[in-house]
Amino acid sequence: MAVLLVTGGMGFIGSHFIRFWHNRHPQDSLINLDLLTYAGNPYNLTDLQDSPRYRFIRGDIADAPFLERLMGGTSIDAVVHFAAESHVDRSIREPATFVRTNVLGTQQLLEAARREGVPKFVHVSTDEVYGTLGTSGVFTEQTPLAPNSPYSASKAGSDLLARAYYETYGYPVAVTRCSNNYGPMQFPEKLIPTLIIRALRDLPLPLYGDGEHVRDWLHVGDHCAAIAAVLESGRPGEVYNVGGGSERTNLEVARTVLKALGKPDTLISFAPDRPGHDRRYAIDASKLTGELGWKPAYTFEEGLRSTVDWYVRNRTWWERILSGEYRGHHLLKGGGPA
């Protein structure tokens, strides 16, 4: 029986991964380490709270003494590191918070895992570390890092620390870099849940700039399968890109959401572009496919349709967040752009 430490497991992707692994590996146990900052949602894993193979611990990955006590007192077979501050707009307002968690926190976690001899470590990152693309081309694992926001710069820093721990200490860490995720239970500040929830409330759907920014969309279930493949069979010291192969402009995404809900395109509006807004992302995931046999199972159309349906059926989940019931945060009330 293996014990996995998953950081950031109350967040969107982390909670999906915990459920994914729990349901597919009935012999394994999972420890969910999360500080429960603003996007950590305790409601994401209520279905596992009574499982004897799941344990939640509230804690800070930037707290070295805490990590030493945790890892020293528990035999851990692998770390899957999701914990991060992750919203570009917030990073522009609060860059120091992003550096503390994403850079210092990752270093402290790597060091604690190295000292305790944890044999596997997967660091989950983002394609935003590569910067922006023109109208053609894709990001490969050899694309130079060129981050354009405090968020992406902090993630690039954490990626380079992971590389340094492999090169300097021989520590067996692998890095994944994913494209934009979507799916059920995504925090409402992100593009797709923002669009769905605002459309359900007949509110304007504000898009930055001309709405022609392009993202490669990856269903969270496909992302979890990719991370699991890297954890099980990935090579230490390697980077693996994870992409859905579904490039869409933000405007196309908004129109698809409105069509699924039977709402008019007149709800779409435009707002001044944000600073350092990357124009296009596109991922080449052929290394992951070739080495580990992973490929996305969802088309964007079917994945988005199921995601819209989930938000329609689970109004209580997102209404708790909008009301501040679960933490005291109030989102989407000012009509900010996506």
C-alpha positions as a printed NumPy array, in Angstrom:
array([[  0.   ,   0.   ,   0.   ],
       [  1.388,   3.403,  -1.021],
       [  0.857,   6.713,   0.742],
       [  0.572,   9.828,  -1.442],
       [  0.953,  13.36 ,  -0.136],
       [ -1.059,  15.695,  -2.362],
       [ -0.553,  19.415,  -1.775],
       [ -3.32 ,  21.84 ,  -2.689],
       [ -5.851,  19.04 ,  -2.652],
       [ -8.8  ,  21.282,  -1.806],
       [ -8.287,  23.22 ,  -5.03 ],
       [ -9.825,  22.477,  -8.394],
       [ -7.269,  20.155, -10.012],
       [ -5.904,  18.761,  -6.747],
       [ -9.313,  17.633,  -5.498],
       [-10.071,  15.956,  -8.817],
       [ -6.725,  14.155,  -8.683],
       [ -7.327,  12.907,  -5.141],
       [-10.701,  11.465,  -6.152],
       [ -9.201,  10.041,  -9.372],
       [ -6.42 ,   8.225,  -7.504],
       [ -8.628,   7.162,  -4.575],
       [-11.137,   5.515,  -6.892],
       [ -8.559,   3.77 ,  -9.092],
       [ -6.081,   2.613,  -6.421],
       [ -8.123,   1.057,  -3.595],
       [ -5.   ,  -0.114,  -1.809],
       [ -3.463,   3.379,  -1.486],
       [ -3.935,   6.146,   1.074],
       [ -3.902,   9.892,   0.424],
       [ -2.934,  12.815,   2.625],
       [ -4.356,  16.122,   1.466],
       [ -2.211,  19.067,   2.587],
       [ -3.897,  22.408,   1.98 ],
       [ -3.746,  25.796,   3.703],
       [ -7.344,  26.565,   2.667],
       [ -6.54 ,  29.944,   1.193],
       [ -9.249,  31.683,  -0.823],
       [ -9.614,  29.066,  -3.595],
       [ -9.362,  26.006,  -1.356],
       [-12.919,  24.693,  -1.06 ],
       [-13.759,  22.131,   1.652],
       [-16.909,  21.161,  -0.255],
       [-14.817,  19.722,  -3.094],
       [-14.12 ,  16.431,  -1.289],
       [-17.063,  15.896,   1.051],
       [-17.654,  12.525,  -0.628],
       [-14.3  ,  11.25 ,   0.71 ],
       [-14.401,  12.688,   4.219],
       [-15.389,   9.35 ,   5.782],
       [-12.937,   7.234,   3.802],
       [-10.314,   5.537,   5.995],
       [ -7.841,   6.012,   3.145],
       [ -8.151,   9.797,   3.029],
       [ -6.868,  12.347,   5.526],
       [ -6.929,  16.136,   5.364],
       [ -4.24 ,  18.22 ,   7.067],
       [ -4.325,  21.994,   7.089],
       [ -0.85 ,  23.421,   6.689],
       [  1.502,  25.764,   4.823],
       [  4.048,  24.416,   2.342],
       [  6.258,  27.434,   3.102],
       [  6.5  ,  26.402,   6.777],
       [  9.686,  24.307,   6.923],
       [  9.353,  23.109,  10.556],
       [  5.778,  21.996,   9.886],
       [  6.846,  20.035,   6.794],
       [  9.685,  18.425,   8.718],
       [  7.256,  17.215,  11.389],
       [  4.738,  15.996,   8.822],
       [  7.151,  14.072,   6.638],
       [  9.256,  12.856,   9.533],
       [  6.219,  11.356,  11.214],
       [  4.688,   9.679,   8.165],
       [  6.099,   7.245,   5.626],
       [  5.309,   8.914,   2.28 ],
       [  5.844,   7.174,  -1.042],
       [  5.155,  10.087,  -3.392],
       [  4.412,  13.809,  -3.42 ],
       [  2.104,  15.338,  -6.021],
       [  2.484,  19.086,  -5.731],
       [ -0.479,  21.211,  -6.824],
       [ -0.437,  23.879,  -4.098],
       [  0.002,  27.313,  -5.666],
       [ -1.433,  30.764,  -5.954],
       [ -2.791,  30.613,  -9.464],
       [ -4.694,  33.623, -10.793],
       [ -2.929,  36.113, -13.06 ],
       [ -5.058,  39.108, -12.081],
       [ -4.396,  38.496,  -8.394],
       [ -0.674,  38.087,  -9.053],
       [ -0.587,  41.576, -10.569],
       [ -2.093,  42.975,  -7.37 ],
       [ -0.258,  40.731,  -4.886],
       [  3.027,  39.49 ,  -6.386],
       [  4.727,  38.847,  -3.037],
       [  2.06 ,  36.307,  -2.075],
       [  2.725,  34.369,  -5.274],
       [  6.486,  34.359,  -4.762],
       [  6.133,  33.131,  -1.178],
       [  3.853,  30.213,  -1.983],
       [  4.957,  29.224,  -5.459],
       [  8.72 ,  29.711,  -5.143],
       [  9.606,  29.482,  -1.445],
       [  6.863,  26.937,  -0.744],
       [  8.02 ,  24.659,  -3.561],
       [ 11.623,  24.856,  -2.383],
       [ 10.662,  23.991,   1.187],
       [  8.557,  21.064,   0.009],
       [ 11.313,  19.738,  -2.268],
       [ 13.832,  20.011,   0.545],
       [ 11.622,  18.235,   3.071],
       [ 10.872,  15.438,   0.594],
       [ 14.549,  15.095,  -0.316],
       [ 15.669,  14.904,   3.312],
       [ 13.085,  12.249,   4.118],
       [ 13.928,  10.247,   1.   ],
       [ 10.468,  10.382,  -0.588],
       [ 11.08 ,   8.349,  -3.761],
       [  8.743,  10.163,  -6.178],
       [  7.786,  13.807,  -6.639],
       [  5.614,  15.3  ,  -9.388],
       [  5.563,  19.089,  -9.626],
       [  2.45 ,  20.34 , -11.434],
       [  3.037,  23.518, -13.438],
       [  1.57 ,  25.505, -16.316],
       [  2.209,  26.357, -19.957],
       [  2.14 ,  30.037, -18.956],
       [  5.831,  29.738, -18.023],
       [  6.592,  29.701, -21.772],
       [  5.089,  33.14 , -22.371],
       [  3.074,  33.848, -25.489],
       [  2.916,  32.43 , -29.012],
       [  2.208,  34.101, -32.308],
       [ -0.457,  32.882, -34.679],
       [  1.393,  29.62 , -35.355],
       [  3.636,  27.163, -33.567],
       [  3.316,  25.241, -30.296],
       [  5.104,  25.007, -26.971],
       [  7.403,  22.007, -26.62 ],
       [  9.385,  20.982, -23.557],
       [ 12.405,  22.691, -25.16 ],
       [ 10.673,  26.071, -25.523],
       [ 12.592,  28.673, -23.452],
       [ 10.809,  29.997, -20.369],
       [  9.601,  33.567, -20.913],
       [  6.928,  34.349, -18.303],
       [  4.996,  37.619, -18.627],
       [  3.099,  37.896, -15.332],
       [  4.077,  37.584, -11.66 ],
       [  2.078,  34.342, -11.543],
       [  3.843,  32.719, -14.483],
       [  7.221,  34.02 , -13.293],
       [  6.676,  32.431,  -9.879],
       [  5.74 ,  29.129, -11.514],
       [  8.79 ,  29.3  , -13.774],
       [ 10.905,  29.817, -10.671],
       [  9.391,  26.751,  -9.044],
       [  9.976,  24.693, -12.216],
       [ 13.637,  25.676, -12.211],
       [ 13.952,  24.736,  -8.55 ],
       [ 12.556,  21.304,  -9.383],
       [ 15.136,  20.987, -12.161],
       [ 17.903,  22.132,  -9.795],
       [ 16.953,  19.532,  -7.188],
       [ 17.279,  16.827,  -9.811],
       [ 20.533,  18.14 , -11.292],
       [ 22.179,  19.06 ,  -7.972],
       [ 20.96 ,  16.363,  -5.59 ],
       [ 19.737,  13.696,  -7.979],
       [ 16.296,  14.009,  -6.425],
       [ 13.689,  12.154,  -8.552],
       [ 11.301,  14.966,  -9.462],
       [  9.339,  15.273, -12.702],
       [  7.502,  18.392, -13.91 ],
       [  4.215,  18.599, -15.815],
       [  3.12 ,  21.75 , -17.657],
       [ -0.532,  21.871, -18.595],
       [ -2.707,  24.048, -20.786],
       [ -5.88 ,  25.74 , -19.496],
       [ -8.046,  23.382, -17.455],
       [-11.82 ,  23.273, -17.181],
       [-14.435,  20.995, -15.634],
       [-16.735,  20.647, -12.618],
       [-15.915,  22.428,  -9.348],
       [-13.581,  25.027, -10.843],
       [-13.36 ,  28.184,  -8.746],
       [-15.611,  30.876, -10.232],
       [-12.835,  33.374, -10.958],
       [-11.618,  31.265, -13.908],
       [-12.859,  31.902, -17.436],
       [-15.243,  29.035, -18.125],
       [-17.04 ,  28.968, -14.747],
       [-17.244,  32.768, -14.859],
       [-18.943,  32.588, -18.248],
       [-21.326,  29.81 , -17.205],
       [-22.372,  31.375, -13.908],
       [-22.813,  34.873, -15.297],
       [-24.864,  33.515, -18.207],
       [-27.063,  31.569, -15.788],
       [-27.682,  34.84 , -13.937],
       [-28.249,  36.794, -17.196],
       [-25.284,  39.047, -16.428],
       [-22.87 ,  40.458, -19.046],
       [-19.95 ,  38.244, -20.034],
       [-16.992,  40.674, -20.169],
       [-13.95 ,  39.524, -22.158],
       [-10.545,  41.173, -22.122],
       [ -9.52 ,  43.094, -25.231],
       [-11.065,  41.844, -28.469],
       [-11.801,  38.364, -27.109],
       [ -9.425,  36.786, -29.626],
       [ -6.889,  35.463, -27.09 ],
       [ -6.395,  31.745, -27.766],
       [ -6.078,  28.971, -25.198],
       [ -5.674,  25.202, -25.531],
       [ -8.397,  23.678, -23.331],
       [ -7.783,  20.528, -21.276],
       [-10.503,  18.721, -19.325],
       [ -9.49 ,  18.2  , -15.701],
       [-10.17 ,  14.468, -15.967],
       [ -7.673,  14.173, -18.793],
       [ -5.184,  16.212, -16.777],
       [ -5.516,  13.867, -13.801],
       [ -4.896,  10.861, -16.046],
       [ -1.752,  12.535, -17.405],
       [ -0.385,  13.315, -13.935],
       [ -1.073,   9.736, -12.863],
       [  0.844,   8.455, -15.895],
       [  3.841,  10.652, -15.041],
       [  3.702,   9.61 , -11.388],
       [  3.636,   5.93 , -12.291],
       [  5.985,   5.823, -15.274],
       [  7.523,   9.246, -15.95 ],
       [ 11.287,   9.688, -15.993],
       [ 12.881,  11.686, -13.143],
       [ 14.307,  15.022, -14.222],
       [ 11.976,  15.281, -17.216],
       [  9.321,  17.826, -18.177],
       [  6.065,  16.639, -19.746],
       [  3.671,  18.994, -21.508],
       [ -0.04 ,  18.209, -21.106],
       [ -2.486,  19.698, -23.613],
       [ -6.002,  19.003, -24.78 ],
       [ -5.4  ,  19.825, -28.44 ],
       [ -8.429,  22.131, -28.354],
       [ -7.465,  25.684, -29.264],
       [-10.313,  28.182, -28.965],
       [-10.51 ,  31.952, -28.707],
       [-12.141,  33.309, -25.565],
       [-14.89 ,  34.667, -27.788],
       [-15.539,  31.202, -29.237],
       [-15.708,  29.754, -25.727],
       [-18.191,  32.418, -24.621],
       [-20.422,  31.777, -27.624],
       [-20.309,  28.018, -27.039],
       [-21.366,  28.478, -23.406],
       [-24.223,  30.787, -24.396],
       [-25.42 ,  28.356, -27.053],
       [-25.392,  25.467, -24.548],
       [-27.533,  27.524, -22.154],
       [-29.831,  28.973, -24.798],
       [-28.692,  32.521, -24.013],
       [-28.138,  35.354, -26.535],
       [-24.711,  36.484, -27.762],
       [-25.714,  40.004, -26.776],
       [-24.593,  39.127, -23.227],
       [-20.968,  39.287, -24.452],
       [-19.151,  42.533, -23.696],
       [-15.539,  43.707, -23.869],
       [-13.207,  45.376, -21.389],
       [ -9.718,  46.937, -21.64 ],
       [ -7.034,  44.28 , -21.86 ],
       [ -5.011,  43.453, -18.768],
       [ -1.245,  44.078, -18.556],
       [  0.993,  41.329, -19.917],
       [ -1.92 ,  39.319, -21.316],
       [ -0.454,  36.481, -23.398],
       [ -2.094,  36.272, -26.815],
       [ -1.967,  32.553, -27.528],
       [ -1.024,  29.261, -25.907],
       [ -0.762,  25.915, -27.692],
       [  0.784,  22.73 , -26.342],
       [  2.652,  19.887, -28.035],
       [  1.956,  16.863, -25.809],
       [  3.578,  14.311, -28.151],
       [  6.32 ,  13.46 , -25.649],
       [  3.748,  12.426, -23.047],
       [  1.776,  10.475, -25.634],
       [  4.832,   8.802, -27.12 ],
       [  6.531,   7.823, -23.864],
       [  3.576,   7.076, -21.596],
       [  0.676,   6.427, -23.965],
       [ -1.513,   9.237, -22.64 ],
       [ -3.989,  11.046, -24.851],
       [ -7.044,  13.169, -24.002],
       [-10.34 ,  11.31 , -23.796],
       [-12.593,  14.389, -23.997],
       [-13.312,  16.528, -27.013],
       [-13.775,  20.159, -26.079],
       [-17.42 ,  20.125, -27.134],
       [-18.419,  17.141, -25.016],
       [-16.276,  18.248, -22.088],
       [-17.729,  21.74 , -22.093],
       [-21.281,  20.396, -22.442],
       [-20.827,  18.17 , -19.373],
       [-19.23 ,  21.049, -17.477],
       [-22.129,  23.393, -18.25 ],
       [-24.562,  20.676, -17.161],
       [-22.696,  20.254, -13.858],
       [-22.948,  23.973, -13.032],
       [-26.642,  23.942, -13.925],
       [-27.267,  20.955, -11.623],
       [-25.056,  22.17 ,  -8.771],
       [-26.135,  25.75 ,  -8.145],
       [-25.719,  25.308,  -4.376],
       [-21.994,  24.636,  -4.81 ],
       [-21.238,  27.9  ,  -6.619],
       [-23.876,  29.969,  -4.833],
       [-22.085,  29.211,  -1.547],
       [-18.951,  30.727,  -3.035],
       [-20.666,  33.796,  -4.461],
       [-22.444,  34.453,  -1.174],
       [-19.244,  34.025,   0.809],
       [-20.89 ,  31.329,   2.92 ],
       [-17.911,  28.996,   2.704],
       [-15.234,  31.564,   3.494],
       [-16.392,  35.163,   3.359],
       [-15.157,  35.911,  -0.153],
       [-17.458,  37.62 ,  -2.633],
       [-16.868,  37.019,  -6.325],
       [-18.343,  38.082,  -9.628],
       [-20.357,  40.917,  -8.121],
       [-18.431,  43.693,  -9.764],
       [-18.702,  42.436, -13.328],
       [-14.947,  42.078, -13.872],
       [-13.751,  40.714, -17.218],
       [-12.708,  37.156, -17.885]])
